[in-house]
């Protein structure tokens, strides 16, 4: 089995799956192999695999997202390692959840940004919001990715192995220049105490601590700043196609979700209860 796991990991690397995806797929494939340790994996039936997934749902209460990831990890073995047809295992897929993104108001974002006294922390939070960055994109930014001539942020090798550009605001640039003079980052724009990439968990902790300091009684995540950036752009009249490009979405349908949380249209509707007063 060690040889199979080795081949499994090597193929993930060759196909340029992200480090995080490699780790997740390998762990889930190990679980799958352990569950069927008394069986030959290449002789398992669709029913057996579906029963395995069902058992995980019932016993471990796995989420819809994890269910999909586990199915993908299993399919990778049969379709990529064994070279079988994609339809060979018609595994049951869960219905997608349609959750609306959690968005902060402009006032809430302002409270967060004005509550940070640490220059480095302030720059991190300001850049995530003002450029609509994912946390992974922020920590992978190099100093050279800040283009002050064109007033853009270059986002290299982002999700889906794509490069894109986003906005660089005047105020963000001004603060980044102060930050650069003080911290003198060598390679990555934001580096840890010992150099190298800044920790993703540290970014989340900074935001959580700053949000509490700002008096926000809710769990604020870095991705909420990205959602808020997109929603606020939409509310001020920015074309959805431009927002799609700034966020790096493959499909306009992904970006359209922000129309459901934007208050631009709903604010024009008069609430009938107001006629009572």
N, C-alpha and C positions, 0 to 999 in steps of 0.2 A: 504493500500500500504506500510505503514511503516513496517508491518510484513514481507512482501515479500522482501523488501530491506534488512531487518535484516537477513533473511534467505539466501538471495543472498550473502551478505557480509560474513556471517559465513561459507558458503560452499567454498567460495574463500580462506578463511583462512585455512579451513580443508584440502583443496587440495594443500596447501602450495604455492599458487601464491605469487609472490613478492609483497611488499607493493605498489610499483609503479603500477603494473598491477591491483591490487585491487582498487586503487584510480581511474585509468582510466576506468575500467569496470563499477564500480559503477556510475561514472559521466555520462558515455554514456548510461547506462541502465536507469538512472533518466531522461535523455533527451528523450529517447525512450518512457518511460511511460508518460511523460508530453505531448509529441506529440499526443499520443493516449489516452488522459485522458478521452475522451467520449466513449472509446471502451473497451471491455474486452480483455485483452492481449492474453488469451488462445484461443480466437476465431478469431484472426487475420489471414488473408490469406497471402500466399507467395507474391501475387501481391501487397497487401497493404504495406508489409514490404519493398519490392523492390522499391515501389514508394516513401516510406519514405527516403531510401538511395539516390534515384535519386534527391529528393528535397534538401537533404543536399549537394549533389555535385553541384547542380545548384545555390542554394541560399547562401550557406556558403563556397563554393569552397574548400571543404575538400580534403586533399591529399589522394593519394592511400593508404598510410600507415594508415591514420586515418579511411579510409573507411573499410579496413580490420579489424582494431581493433573494430570498431563499430559493424560490422557483428559478430565478435567473441563474443562480449559482449551480443548481442541479442541471439546468438546460445547457450550461456552458460545458459540463462534462460530457453529456451525451452528444451534443451537436458539434462542439469544437474539438474535444479530445478524441471521441470515438468516430466523429465525422458522420453522424446520422442525420437524416432529414429533419428539418425544423418542425415538421408536423408529427414527428414520431411519438412524442409525448404531449398529448393535448391536455396539459395540466390546467386545472381550474384556477382562474384568476379572480381575485376579489373585485367587486365594483369599486371604482375610484371614489374616494371621498372628495366632496366639493366644499372644501373649507375656504372661507373668505380670509384674505390676509389681514393680520392685525396691524392697524395703522395708528400712528400718533398724530395729534393735531399739530399745526405749526407752532402754537404756543407751548405745547409740551416739549417739542424738539428744542425750541429756544431755551426753555428752562434747563434742559439737560446740558446744552452747549455752554450756557452761562454759569453752570454750577461746577464746572471743572477748573480747578486752580492750577493743575499740573499741565504745563505746556505740551508735553508729549501726548498725554491722554486727550487733551483738548483737540490736538491735530488729528489723532486717530478717529475720534468720534465725528469730527467735522468732515473729514474726508470720506468716511463711510456714507454719511448722509448726502453730502453735496455732490458726490459722484455716483451714488447708488451702487456701492460696491458690496459684493459678498465678502464675508470675513476672510475666506481663503485668498481672495483677490487682493485684499488690503495687505495681508502679511507677505504676499509674494511680490509686492511692488518694489522696484529698484529705484534708486535716486534718479536715474536717467529716464524713468517713466513719467516724470513730471515735466511737461513741455510748456514752459512759460511763454515762449514765442507764439505758439498757436493756442494757448490757454486750454490745453486738453490733458487728460490723464490717459496714458497708454496702458491698457490692460492686456498683458501677454499670456497666451496659453491658458485662457480661462476655461470655464466649464464647457465641455464638448470640444476641447483642444482649439478653441477659437480666440483670435485676437480681436480687440475692439477698442474704441476710444470713448471717453466720457467727458463730462464737463469739469473744468477747473475754474472755480470762482475766484474773483479778485481777493476777497477776504481770506479764503483758504490759502491762496498763494502767499499772501502777506504773512500769515501765521506760520506757514511751512518754512519761509525764509528765516524767520526768528528761530524756529526749531532747529534748522540745519546749522545755523551759526553756533547754537548752544550745544547740540548733541553730536554734530559731525558724523553722521552715519557713514560707514565705509562702503557698504554694498546695498543691502536692503534699506529701504526708506525708514522702516521701523525695526530696530534690532533689539535683541534681549540684552541682559546685563553682561553676558559673556560673548556678545556678538551673535551672528546668525539670525535666522528668522525670529520674529516676535511670536510669542506663544498664542495660539488661538483662544485658549482658555483664559489667558490674561485679558484679552480684548473683551470677552464676555463679562469678566469680573469688573473691569473698569466701568463698563456701561451700567451694570447692575448697581454698583456703588454710587455712581454719579446720579442715576435716576432716583435712588432713594434720597440722596442729598437734595435733589430738586423737588422732593415731596410727592413724587409719583407713586401712587399705591397700586402698582401693577408690575408684573414681571416683564421687563423690557429686554429684548434680545437685539443683537446686531442686525439681524435680518429685518426686524421691524423698522429700523432706520432706512433700509433699502426700500421696503414697501412704502414707507412714508414719502420718500423722495419721489417715487413714481406717481403716487396719488396726488401729491401737491403739484407736480408738473401738470397732471391731467386737469386739475381744478383751476389752474391758471391759464388753461387754453392750449397747452402744447399738444400737437398732433400725436395720436397714438402710435403712428409708425416711427416717429422719432424716439418716443419713449421705449419702444421695442428695441431699437438699435442701441440706445444708451444702456439698457439692461442686459443686452446680449441674448434675448429670447429667440429661439428658432422659429416659433410660430406666433402669429398675432393673437391667437386664441389664449395663449398664456398671459399676454399683456392685457387682454380685454377684461381680465378678472378685476382690474383696478376700477373699471367703470361701475362695478357693484358696490364699491366702498367709497367712491367719490361722492362728496356732498354737493357737487356743482349742480346737478339736475334736481336732486331731492330738495335742495334749499328753496327752489322755486314753487314747491307745492305747499299750498296753504293747508294747515291742519284744521279739520272741521271743528275741533274742540275750542279753537280760538273764537268762534262765533258766539260761544256761550258767555263770554266775559267782555 
